[in-house]
Amino acid sequence: MRNHLREAVEEMRQHYIQKLLDANVRNDLDKDPSSFTLSELENIVKFYRL
């Protein structure tokens, strides 16, 4: 049985990571975007108003 919540969280993480990469924010991040939690990514996206 698939875990739908886990899949949804991972899908949102990938969405935020892609937004950051598209906006070339990766240079401002100290670490690999895939190592951030969903909440951290959401806060970064909000900070940059993406």
PDBQT receptor file of N, H, CA, C and O in Angstrom, charges set to zero:
ATOM      1  N   MET A   1       0.837  -1.182   0.000  1.00  0.00    +0.000 N 
ATOM      2  CA  MET A   1       0.000   0.000   0.000  1.00  0.00    +0.000 C 
ATOM      3  C   MET A   1       0.885   1.250   0.000  1.00  0.00    +0.000 C 
ATOM      4  O   MET A   1       1.840   1.351   0.770  1.00  0.00    +0.000 OA
ATOM      5  N   ARG A   2       0.553   2.180  -0.863  1.00  0.00    +0.000 N 
ATOM      6  H   ARG A   2      -0.223   2.097  -1.488  1.00  0.00    +0.000 HD
ATOM      7  CA  ARG A   2       1.333   3.404  -0.966  1.00  0.00    +0.000 C 
ATOM      8  C   ARG A   2       0.941   4.376   0.146  1.00  0.00    +0.000 C 
ATOM      9  O   ARG A   2      -0.201   4.402   0.605  1.00  0.00    +0.000 OA
ATOM     10  N   ASN A   3       1.904   5.157   0.555  1.00  0.00    +0.000 N 
ATOM     11  H   ASN A   3       2.831   5.137   0.182  1.00  0.00    +0.000 HD
ATOM     12  CA  ASN A   3       1.658   6.165   1.572  1.00  0.00    +0.000 C 
ATOM     13  C   ASN A   3       1.405   7.488   0.851  1.00  0.00    +0.000 C 
ATOM     14  O   ASN A   3       2.345   8.151   0.413  1.00  0.00    +0.000 OA
ATOM     15  N   HIS A   4       0.143   7.866   0.731  1.00  0.00    +0.000 N 
ATOM     16  H   HIS A   4      -0.621   7.328   1.086  1.00  0.00    +0.000 HD
ATOM     17  CA  HIS A   4      -0.239   9.051  -0.036  1.00  0.00    +0.000 C 
ATOM     18  C   HIS A   4       0.287  10.344   0.583  1.00  0.00    +0.000 C 
ATOM     19  O   HIS A   4       0.663  11.264  -0.144  1.00  0.00    +0.000 OA
ATOM     20  N   LEU A   5       0.320  10.428   1.894  1.00  0.00    +0.000 N 
ATOM     21  H   LEU A   5       0.015   9.681   2.485  1.00  0.00    +0.000 HD
ATOM     22  CA  LEU A   5       0.825  11.631   2.551  1.00  0.00    +0.000 C 
ATOM     23  C   LEU A   5       2.305  11.822   2.246  1.00  0.00    +0.000 C 
ATOM     24  O   LEU A   5       2.745  12.928   1.933  1.00  0.00    +0.000 OA
ATOM     25  N   ARG A   6       3.065  10.743   2.339  1.00  0.00    +0.000 N 
ATOM     26  H   ARG A   6       2.707   9.845   2.594  1.00  0.00    +0.000 HD
ATOM     27  CA  ARG A   6       4.500  10.825   2.046  1.00  0.00    +0.000 C 
ATOM     28  C   ARG A   6       4.735  11.249   0.598  1.00  0.00    +0.000 C 
ATOM     29  O   ARG A   6       5.614  12.065   0.323  1.00  0.00    +0.000 OA
ATOM     30  N   GLU A   7       3.958  10.699  -0.315  1.00  0.00    +0.000 N 
ATOM     31  H   GLU A   7       3.244  10.036  -0.092  1.00  0.00    +0.000 HD
ATOM     32  CA  GLU A   7       4.076  11.068  -1.726  1.00  0.00    +0.000 C 
ATOM     33  C   GLU A   7       3.728  12.541  -1.944  1.00  0.00    +0.000 C 
ATOM     34  O   GLU A   7       4.393  13.228  -2.720  1.00  0.00    +0.000 OA
ATOM     35  N   ALA A   8       2.700  13.020  -1.270  1.00  0.00    +0.000 N 
ATOM     36  H   ALA A   8       2.160  12.462  -0.640  1.00  0.00    +0.000 HD
ATOM     37  CA  ALA A   8       2.287  14.420  -1.410  1.00  0.00    +0.000 C 
ATOM     38  C   ALA A   8       3.360  15.360  -0.871  1.00  0.00    +0.000 C 
ATOM     39  O   ALA A   8       3.643  16.394  -1.477  1.00  0.00    +0.000 OA
ATOM     40  N   VAL A   9       3.952  15.008   0.255  1.00  0.00    +0.000 N 
ATOM     41  H   VAL A   9       3.722  14.168   0.747  1.00  0.00    +0.000 HD
ATOM     42  CA  VAL A   9       5.018  15.829   0.829  1.00  0.00    +0.000 C 
ATOM     43  C   VAL A   9       6.209  15.872  -0.121  1.00  0.00    +0.000 C 
ATOM     44  O   VAL A   9       6.772  16.941  -0.360  1.00  0.00    +0.000 OA
ATOM     45  N   GLU A  10       6.592  14.735  -0.657  1.00  0.00    +0.000 N 
ATOM     46  H   GLU A  10       6.135  13.868  -0.463  1.00  0.00    +0.000 HD
ATOM     47  CA  GLU A  10       7.726  14.698  -1.584  1.00  0.00    +0.000 C 
ATOM     48  C   GLU A  10       7.418  15.482  -2.863  1.00  0.00    +0.000 C 
ATOM     49  O   GLU A  10       8.298  16.147  -3.410  1.00  0.00    +0.000 OA
ATOM     50  N   GLU A  11       6.198  15.407  -3.329  1.00  0.00    +0.000 N 
ATOM     51  H   GLU A  11       5.483  14.866  -2.885  1.00  0.00    +0.000 HD
ATOM     52  CA  GLU A  11       5.807  16.165  -4.519  1.00  0.00    +0.000 C 
ATOM     53  C   GLU A  11       5.906  17.668  -4.256  1.00  0.00    +0.000 C 
ATOM     54  O   GLU A  11       6.373  18.416  -5.115  1.00  0.00    +0.000 OA
ATOM     55  N   MET A  12       5.474  18.110  -3.086  1.00  0.00    +0.000 N 
ATOM     56  H   MET A  12       5.094  17.502  -2.388  1.00  0.00    +0.000 HD
ATOM     57  CA  MET A  12       5.583  19.533  -2.736  1.00  0.00    +0.000 C 
ATOM     58  C   MET A  12       7.041  19.952  -2.591  1.00  0.00    +0.000 C 
ATOM     59  O   MET A  12       7.419  21.043  -3.019  1.00  0.00    +0.000 OA
ATOM     60  N   ARG A  13       7.863  19.092  -1.989  1.00  0.00    +0.000 N 
ATOM     61  H   ARG A  13       7.557  18.206  -1.641  1.00  0.00    +0.000 HD
ATOM     62  CA  ARG A  13       9.289  19.404  -1.863  1.00  0.00    +0.000 C 
ATOM     63  C   ARG A  13       9.901  19.610  -3.239  1.00  0.00    +0.000 C 
ATOM     64  O   ARG A  13      10.632  20.575  -3.461  1.00  0.00    +0.000 OA
ATOM     65  N   GLN A  14       9.604  18.705  -4.160  1.00  0.00    +0.000 N 
ATOM     66  H   GLN A  14       9.010  17.921  -3.979  1.00  0.00    +0.000 HD
ATOM     67  CA  GLN A  14      10.146  18.815  -5.514  1.00  0.00    +0.000 C 
ATOM     68  C   GLN A  14       9.644  20.079  -6.212  1.00  0.00    +0.000 C 
ATOM     69  O   GLN A  14      10.384  20.715  -6.962  1.00  0.00    +0.000 OA
ATOM     70  N   HIS A  15       8.397  20.434  -5.964  1.00  0.00    +0.000 N 
ATOM     71  H   HIS A  15       7.796  19.917  -5.354  1.00  0.00    +0.000 HD
ATOM     72  CA  HIS A  15       7.825  21.658  -6.542  1.00  0.00    +0.000 C 
ATOM     73  C   HIS A  15       8.605  22.885  -6.059  1.00  0.00    +0.000 C 
ATOM     74  O   HIS A  15       8.980  23.736  -6.865  1.00  0.00    +0.000 OA
ATOM     75  N   TYR A  16       8.848  22.980  -4.751  1.00  0.00    +0.000 N 
ATOM     76  H   TYR A  16       8.543  22.288  -4.096  1.00  0.00    +0.000 HD
ATOM     77  CA  TYR A  16       9.584  24.119  -4.198  1.00  0.00    +0.000 C 
ATOM     78  C   TYR A  16      11.033  24.127  -4.663  1.00  0.00    +0.000 C 
ATOM     79  O   TYR A  16      11.580  25.188  -4.967  1.00  0.00    +0.000 OA
ATOM     80  N   ILE A  17      11.656  22.965  -4.722  1.00  0.00    +0.000 N 
ATOM     81  H   ILE A  17      11.212  22.104  -4.475  1.00  0.00    +0.000 HD
ATOM     82  CA  ILE A  17      13.039  22.883  -5.206  1.00  0.00    +0.000 C 
ATOM     83  C   ILE A  17      13.115  23.386  -6.639  1.00  0.00    +0.000 C 
ATOM     84  O   ILE A  17      14.029  24.133  -6.988  1.00  0.00    +0.000 OA
ATOM     85  N   GLN A  18      12.164  22.983  -7.467  1.00  0.00    +0.000 N 
ATOM     86  H   GLN A  18      11.422  22.376  -7.184  1.00  0.00    +0.000 HD
ATOM     87  CA  GLN A  18      12.166  23.423  -8.861  1.00  0.00    +0.000 C 
ATOM     88  C   GLN A  18      11.978  24.931  -8.963  1.00  0.00    +0.000 C 
ATOM     89  O   GLN A  18      12.615  25.577  -9.795  1.00  0.00    +0.000 OA
ATOM     90  N   LYS A  19      11.113  25.498  -8.131  1.00  0.00    +0.000 N 
ATOM     91  H   LYS A  19      10.595  24.973  -7.455  1.00  0.00    +0.000 HD
ATOM     92  CA  LYS A  19      10.917  26.959  -8.114  1.00  0.00    +0.000 C 
ATOM     93  C   LYS A  19      12.222  27.666  -7.765  1.00  0.00    +0.000 C 
ATOM     94  O   LYS A  19      12.567  28.675  -8.380  1.00  0.00    +0.000 OA
ATOM     95  N   LEU A  20      12.940  27.146  -6.792  1.00  0.00    +0.000 N 
ATOM     96  H   LEU A  20      12.659  26.327  -6.292  1.00  0.00    +0.000 HD
ATOM     97  CA  LEU A  20      14.209  27.751  -6.397  1.00  0.00    +0.000 C 
ATOM     98  C   LEU A  20      15.247  27.635  -7.500  1.00  0.00    +0.000 C 
ATOM     99  O   LEU A  20      15.982  28.586  -7.770  1.00  0.00    +0.000 OA
ATOM    100  N   LEU A  21      15.309  26.483  -8.131  1.00  0.00    +0.000 N 
ATOM    101  H   LEU A  21      14.712  25.712  -7.912  1.00  0.00    +0.000 HD
ATOM    102  CA  LEU A  21      16.270  26.290  -9.219  1.00  0.00    +0.000 C 
ATOM    103  C   LEU A  21      15.925  27.180 -10.414  1.00  0.00    +0.000 C 
ATOM    104  O   LEU A  21      16.817  27.764 -11.028  1.00  0.00    +0.000 OA
ATOM    105  N   ASP A  22      14.649  27.284 -10.741  1.00  0.00    +0.000 N 
ATOM    106  H   ASP A  22      13.924  26.809 -10.242  1.00  0.00    +0.000 HD
ATOM    107  CA  ASP A  22      14.219  28.133 -11.858  1.00  0.00    +0.000 C 
ATOM    108  C   ASP A  22      14.555  29.603 -11.610  1.00  0.00    +0.000 C 
ATOM    109  O   ASP A  22      14.830  30.348 -12.551  1.00  0.00    +0.000 OA
ATOM    110  N   ALA A  23      14.533  30.016 -10.347  1.00  0.00    +0.000 N 
ATOM    111  H   ALA A  23      14.310  29.411  -9.583  1.00  0.00    +0.000 HD
ATOM    112  CA  ALA A  23      14.823  31.403  -9.995  1.00  0.00    +0.000 C 
ATOM    113  C   ALA A  23      16.310  31.620  -9.705  1.00  0.00    +0.000 C 
ATOM    114  O   ALA A  23      16.707  32.707  -9.285  1.00  0.00    +0.000 OA
ATOM    115  N   ASN A  24      17.129  30.595  -9.925  1.00  0.00    +0.000 N 
ATOM    116  H   ASN A  24      16.806  29.712 -10.266  1.00  0.00    +0.000 HD
ATOM    117  CA  ASN A  24      18.571  30.657  -9.680  1.00  0.00    +0.000 C 
ATOM    118  C   ASN A  24      18.910  31.036  -8.246  1.00  0.00    +0.000 C 
ATOM    119  O   ASN A  24      19.880  31.755  -8.006  1.00  0.00    +0.000 OA
ATOM    120  N   VAL A  25      18.128  30.564  -7.304  1.00  0.00    +0.000 N 
ATOM    121  H   VAL A  25      17.339  29.980  -7.499  1.00  0.00    +0.000 HD
ATOM    122  CA  VAL A  25      18.374  30.831  -5.890  1.00  0.00    +0.000 C 
ATOM    123  C   VAL A  25      19.407  29.866  -5.343  1.00  0.00    +0.000 C 
ATOM    124  O   VAL A  25      19.916  30.079  -4.242  1.00  0.00    +0.000 OA
ATOM    125  N   ARG A  26      19.723  28.838  -6.060  1.00  0.00    +0.000 N 
ATOM    126  H   ARG A  26      19.309  28.665  -6.954  1.00  0.00    +0.000 HD
ATOM    127  CA  ARG A  26      20.628  27.792  -5.569  1.00  0.00    +0.000 C 
ATOM    128  C   ARG A  26      21.961  28.353  -5.089  1.00  0.00    +0.000 C 
ATOM    129  O   ARG A  26      22.555  27.791  -4.169  1.00  0.00    +0.000 OA
ATOM    130  N   ASN A  27      22.447  29.435  -5.675  1.00  0.00    +0.000 N 
ATOM    131  H   ASN A  27      21.964  29.891  -6.422  1.00  0.00    +0.000 HD
ATOM    132  CA  ASN A  27      23.723  30.013  -5.265  1.00  0.00    +0.000 C 
ATOM    133  C   ASN A  27      23.644  30.630  -3.877  1.00  0.00    +0.000 C 
ATOM    134  O   ASN A  27      24.671  30.773  -3.213  1.00  0.00    +0.000 OA
ATOM    135  N   ASP A  28      22.454  30.998  -3.424  1.00  0.00    +0.000 N 
ATOM    136  H   ASP A  28      21.620  30.882  -3.963  1.00  0.00    +0.000 HD
ATOM    137  CA  ASP A  28      22.286  31.612  -2.116  1.00  0.00    +0.000 C 
ATOM    138  C   ASP A  28      22.091  30.583  -1.004  1.00  0.00    +0.000 C 
ATOM    139  O   ASP A  28      22.087  30.937   0.175  1.00  0.00    +0.000 OA
ATOM    140  N   LEU A  29      21.932  29.337  -1.368  1.00  0.00    +0.000 N 
ATOM    141  H   LEU A  29      21.936  29.050  -2.325  1.00  0.00    +0.000 HD
ATOM    142  CA  LEU A  29      21.707  28.291  -0.372  1.00  0.00    +0.000 C 
ATOM    143  C   LEU A  29      23.032  27.684   0.047  1.00  0.00    +0.000 C 
ATOM    144  O   LEU A  29      23.917  27.466  -0.780  1.00  0.00    +0.000 OA
ATOM    145  N   ASP A  30      23.162  27.416   1.329  1.00  0.00    +0.000 N 
ATOM    146  H   ASP A  30      22.444  27.593   2.001  1.00  0.00    +0.000 HD
ATOM    147  CA  ASP A  30      24.411  26.854   1.845  1.00  0.00    +0.000 C 
ATOM    148  C   ASP A  30      24.555  25.367   1.566  1.00  0.00    +0.000 C 
ATOM    149  O   ASP A  30      25.664  24.834   1.544  1.00  0.00    +0.000 OA
ATOM    150  N   LYS A  31      23.420  24.701   1.351  1.00  0.00    +0.000 N 
ATOM    151  H   LYS A  31      22.519  25.134   1.369  1.00  0.00    +0.000 HD
ATOM    152  CA  LYS A  31      23.474  23.259   1.145  1.00  0.00    +0.000 C 
ATOM    153  C   LYS A  31      22.549  22.858   0.010  1.00  0.00    +0.000 C 
ATOM    154  O   LYS A  31      21.803  23.676  -0.527  1.00  0.00    +0.000 OA
ATOM    155  N   ASP A  32      22.613  21.607  -0.336  1.00  0.00    +0.000 N 
ATOM    156  H   ASP A  32      23.220  20.942   0.101  1.00  0.00    +0.000 HD
ATOM    157  CA  ASP A  32      21.808  21.066  -1.417  1.00  0.00    +0.000 C 
ATOM    158  C   ASP A  32      20.320  21.229  -1.092  1.00  0.00    +0.000 C 
ATOM    159  O   ASP A  32      19.890  20.838  -0.007  1.00  0.00    +0.000 OA
ATOM    160  N   PRO A  33      19.525  21.797  -2.005  1.00  0.00    +0.000 N 
ATOM    161  CA  PRO A  33      18.102  22.012  -1.725  1.00  0.00    +0.000 C 
ATOM    162  C   PRO A  33      17.344  20.737  -1.353  1.00  0.00    +0.000 C 
ATOM    163  O   PRO A  33      16.356  20.797  -0.622  1.00  0.00    +0.000 OA
ATOM    164  N   SER A  34      17.795  19.597  -1.846  1.00  0.00    +0.000 N 
ATOM    165  H   SER A  34      18.597  19.548  -2.440  1.00  0.00    +0.000 HD
ATOM    166  CA  SER A  34      17.081  18.362  -1.531  1.00  0.00    +0.000 C 
ATOM    167  C   SER A  34      17.256  17.934  -0.072  1.00  0.00    +0.000 C 
ATOM    168  O   SER A  34      16.555  17.036   0.395  1.00  0.00    +0.000 OA
ATOM    169  N   SER A  35      18.180  18.565   0.645  1.00  0.00    +0.000 N 
ATOM    170  H   SER A  35      18.749  19.295   0.266  1.00  0.00    +0.000 HD
ATOM    171  CA  SER A  35      18.377  18.226   2.053  1.00  0.00    +0.000 C 
ATOM    172  C   SER A  35      17.491  19.047   2.986  1.00  0.00    +0.000 C 
ATOM    173  O   SER A  35      17.456  18.786   4.188  1.00  0.00    +0.000 OA
ATOM    174  N   PHE A  36      16.774  20.036   2.449  1.00  0.00    +0.000 N 
ATOM    175  H   PHE A  36      16.802  20.248   1.472  1.00  0.00    +0.000 HD
ATOM    176  CA  PHE A  36      15.877  20.853   3.255  1.00  0.00    +0.000 C 
ATOM    177  C   PHE A  36      14.551  20.137   3.489  1.00  0.00    +0.000 C 
ATOM    178  O   PHE A  36      14.111  19.334   2.665  1.00  0.00    +0.000 OA
ATOM    179  N   THR A  37      13.926  20.435   4.612  1.00  0.00    +0.000 N 
ATOM    180  H   THR A  37      14.283  21.087   5.281  1.00  0.00    +0.000 HD
ATOM    181  CA  THR A  37      12.592  19.909   4.876  1.00  0.00    +0.000 C 
ATOM    182  C   THR A  37      11.571  20.703   4.063  1.00  0.00    +0.000 C 
ATOM    183  O   THR A  37      11.888  21.758   3.514  1.00  0.00    +0.000 OA
ATOM    184  N   LEU A  38      10.367  20.198   3.992  1.00  0.00    +0.000 N 
ATOM    185  H   LEU A  38      10.109  19.341   4.438  1.00  0.00    +0.000 HD
ATOM    186  CA  LEU A  38       9.306  20.898   3.280  1.00  0.00    +0.000 C 
ATOM    187  C   LEU A  38       9.081  22.275   3.895  1.00  0.00    +0.000 C 
ATOM    188  O   LEU A  38       8.927  23.253   3.163  1.00  0.00    +0.000 OA
ATOM    189  N   SER A  39       9.059  22.371   5.197  1.00  0.00    +0.000 N 
ATOM    190  H   SER A  39       9.183  21.577   5.791  1.00  0.00    +0.000 HD
ATOM    191  CA  SER A  39       8.851  23.659   5.867  1.00  0.00    +0.000 C 
ATOM    192  C   SER A  39       9.975  24.643   5.552  1.00  0.00    +0.000 C 
ATOM    193  O   SER A  39       9.719  25.823   5.312  1.00  0.00    +0.000 OA
ATOM    194  N   GLU A  40      11.201  24.167   5.554  1.00  0.00    +0.000 N 
ATOM    195  H   GLU A  40      11.409  23.208   5.750  1.00  0.00    +0.000 HD
ATOM    196  CA  GLU A  40      12.337  25.031   5.232  1.00  0.00    +0.000 C 
ATOM    197  C   GLU A  40      12.233  25.546   3.799  1.00  0.00    +0.000 C 
ATOM    198  O   GLU A  40      12.441  26.731   3.539  1.00  0.00    +0.000 OA
ATOM    199  N   LEU A  41      11.911  24.649   2.880  1.00  0.00    +0.000 N 
ATOM    200  H   LEU A  41      11.741  23.686   3.092  1.00  0.00    +0.000 HD
ATOM    201  CA  LEU A  41      11.772  25.057   1.482  1.00  0.00    +0.000 C 
ATOM    202  C   LEU A  41      10.654  26.070   1.320  1.00  0.00    +0.000 C 
ATOM    203  O   LEU A  41      10.803  27.057   0.600  1.00  0.00    +0.000 OA
ATOM    204  N   GLU A  42       9.537  25.828   1.989  1.00  0.00    +0.000 N 
ATOM    205  H   GLU A  42       9.416  25.026   2.574  1.00  0.00    +0.000 HD
ATOM    206  CA  GLU A  42       8.406  26.757   1.912  1.00  0.00    +0.000 C 
ATOM    207  C   GLU A  42       8.817  28.136   2.427  1.00  0.00    +0.000 C 
ATOM    208  O   GLU A  42       8.457  29.150   1.828  1.00  0.00    +0.000 OA
ATOM    209  N   ASN A  43       9.556  28.184   3.517  1.00  0.00    +0.000 N 
ATOM    210  H   ASN A  43       9.848  27.361   4.003  1.00  0.00    +0.000 HD
ATOM    211  CA  ASN A  43      10.011  29.465   4.061  1.00  0.00    +0.000 C 
ATOM    212  C   ASN A  43      10.984  30.185   3.121  1.00  0.00    +0.000 C 
ATOM    213  O   ASN A  43      10.925  31.407   2.986  1.00  0.00    +0.000 OA
ATOM    214  N   ILE A  44      11.862  29.444   2.483  1.00  0.00    +0.000 N 
ATOM    215  H   ILE A  44      11.909  28.452   2.593  1.00  0.00    +0.000 HD
ATOM    216  CA  ILE A  44      12.803  30.047   1.528  1.00  0.00    +0.000 C 
ATOM    217  C   ILE A  44      12.047  30.621   0.343  1.00  0.00    +0.000 C 
ATOM    218  O   ILE A  44      12.330  31.735  -0.097  1.00  0.00    +0.000 OA
ATOM    219  N   VAL A  45      11.081  29.865  -0.177  1.00  0.00    +0.000 N 
ATOM    220  H   VAL A  45      10.851  28.960   0.181  1.00  0.00    +0.000 HD
ATOM    221  CA  VAL A  45      10.285  30.333  -1.312  1.00  0.00    +0.000 C 
ATOM    222  C   VAL A  45       9.524  31.593  -0.924  1.00  0.00    +0.000 C 
ATOM    223  O   VAL A  45       9.457  32.542  -1.705  1.00  0.00    +0.000 OA
ATOM    224  N   LYS A  46       8.959  31.608   0.261  1.00  0.00    +0.000 N 
ATOM    225  H   LYS A  46       9.013  30.837   0.895  1.00  0.00    +0.000 HD
ATOM    226  CA  LYS A  46       8.224  32.798   0.727  1.00  0.00    +0.000 C 
ATOM    227  C   LYS A  46       9.179  33.988   0.899  1.00  0.00    +0.000 C 
ATOM    228  O   LYS A  46       8.826  35.120   0.567  1.00  0.00    +0.000 OA
ATOM    229  N   PHE A  47      10.385  33.732   1.416  1.00  0.00    +0.000 N 
ATOM    230  H   PHE A  47      10.671  32.813   1.686  1.00  0.00    +0.000 HD
ATOM    231  CA  PHE A  47      11.366  34.787   1.605  1.00  0.00    +0.000 C 
ATOM    232  C   PHE A  47      11.708  35.463   0.278  1.00  0.00    +0.000 C 
ATOM    233  O   PHE A  47      11.795  36.688   0.202  1.00  0.00    +0.000 OA
ATOM    234  N   TYR A  48      11.898  34.663  -0.753  1.00  0.00    +0.000 N 
ATOM    235  H   TYR A  48      11.827  33.668  -0.691  1.00  0.00    +0.000 HD
ATOM    236  CA  TYR A  48      12.234  35.196  -2.075  1.00  0.00    +0.000 C 
ATOM    237  C   TYR A  48      10.999  35.611  -2.882  1.00  0.00    +0.000 C 
ATOM    238  O   TYR A  48      11.111  36.106  -4.004  1.00  0.00    +0.000 OA
ATOM    239  N   ARG A  49       9.834  35.400  -2.294  1.00  0.00    +0.000 N 
ATOM    240  H   ARG A  49       9.743  34.998  -1.383  1.00  0.00    +0.000 HD
ATOM    241  CA  ARG A  49       8.566  35.763  -2.920  1.00  0.00    +0.000 C 
ATOM    242  C   ARG A  49       8.415  35.150  -4.316  1.00  0.00    +0.000 C 
ATOM    243  O   ARG A  49       8.117  35.841  -5.291  1.00  0.00    +0.000 OA
ATOM    244  N   LEU A  50       8.626  33.857  -4.378  1.00  0.00    +0.000 N 
ATOM    245  H   LEU A  50       8.868  33.296  -3.586  1.00  0.00    +0.000 HD
ATOM    246  CA  LEU A  50       8.531  33.141  -5.644  1.00  0.00    +0.000 C 
ATOM    247  C   LEU A  50       7.153  32.544  -5.817  1.00  0.00    +0.000 C 
ATOM    248  O   LEU A  50       6.883  31.899  -6.830  1.00  0.00    +0.000 OA
TER     249      LEU A  50
